[in-house]
Amino acid sequence: MGVNSDEDILVNKGPTILNCKERSDILRSCKWIDEVHEGTEYIVSIETLDRYNCQYYAHGDDPVYNSDGVNILDIFREQGRFKMFKRTE
């Protein structure tokens, strides 16, 4: 599981509520997560998944746009490497 760096979150979304270490510690407490990588980039690529030996990119149902205006979730869907978590209302 990759945890985005605080700097990348600030640039792409705004200030964080929890810092990278705190977010990472929460994920480490989940029994279904084998590894946690801190400080990953916000805009992920297939190469990023491969570098960390990740089979899927998991995200909520909201889009994630790169600097070219492309929803990167579409790239992962096309490759069969996307898992969506429906957000609660």
C-alpha positions in Angstrom: 0.0 0.0 0.0 1.4 3.4 -1.0 0.9 6.4 1.2 1.3 9.7 -0.6 3.8 12.2 0.7 2.5 15.2 2.6 4.1 17.4 0.0 2.3 15.8 -3.0 -1.0 15.9 -1.1 -0.5 19.6 -0.4 0.2 20.4 -4.0 -2.6 18.3 -5.4 -5.4 18.4 -2.8 -4.5 20.8 0.0 -3.2 20.4 3.5 -3.6 17.0 5.2 -5.4 16.2 8.5 -3.0 13.4 9.4 0.6 13.3 8.3 2.2 10.6 6.2 3.5 8.6 9.3 0.1 8.7 10.9 -1.7 7.6 7.8 0.9 4.8 7.3 0.5 3.6 10.9 -3.3 3.3 10.4 -2.8 1.2 7.3 -0.2 -1.0 9.1 -2.8 -1.9 11.6 -5.1 -3.4 8.9 -4.7 -7.2 8.8 -5.2 -7.3 5.0 -2.3 -5.0 4.2 1.1 -6.7 3.7 3.4 -3.7 3.1 3.1 0.0 3.5 5.4 2.3 1.4 5.5 5.9 2.7 6.1 9.0 0.6 4.7 7.7 -2.7 3.7 10.1 -5.4 0.1 11.3 -5.8 0.0 10.7 -9.6 0.7 7.0 -10.0 1.6 5.1 -13.1 1.7 1.5 -14.2 5.5 1.7 -13.7 4.9 2.8 -10.1 2.7 -0.2 -9.4 5.4 -2.5 -10.9 8.2 -0.8 -8.9 6.3 -1.6 -5.6 5.1 -5.0 -6.8 1.5 -4.0 -6.6 -1.2 -5.8 -8.5 -3.9 -3.1 -8.3 -4.4 0.6 -7.9 -7.2 1.1 -5.4 -9.1 4.4 -5.0 -12.5 5.8 -4.3 -15.0 6.5 -7.1 -13.9 10.1 -7.6 -11.6 10.8 -10.6 -7.8 11.5 -10.3 -6.5 13.8 -13.0 -2.8 14.1 -14.0 -1.3 17.3 -15.2 -2.5 16.5 -18.8 -6.1 16.4 -17.6 -6.3 12.6 -18.0 -8.2 10.6 -15.4 -5.5 8.1 -14.4 -8.1 5.6 -13.2 -9.0 5.0 -16.8 -5.5 3.9 -17.5 -5.6 1.3 -14.7 -9.1 0.2 -15.7 -7.9 -0.5 -19.2 -5.0 -2.6 -17.9 -7.3 -4.5 -15.5 -5.4 -3.2 -12.5 -8.0 -1.0 -10.8 -10.1 -1.7 -7.7 -12.7 0.9 -6.7 -13.9 1.5 -3.2 -17.4 3.1 -3.3 -17.5 6.1 -1.0 -20.2 6.3 1.6 -22.7 9.0 1.6 
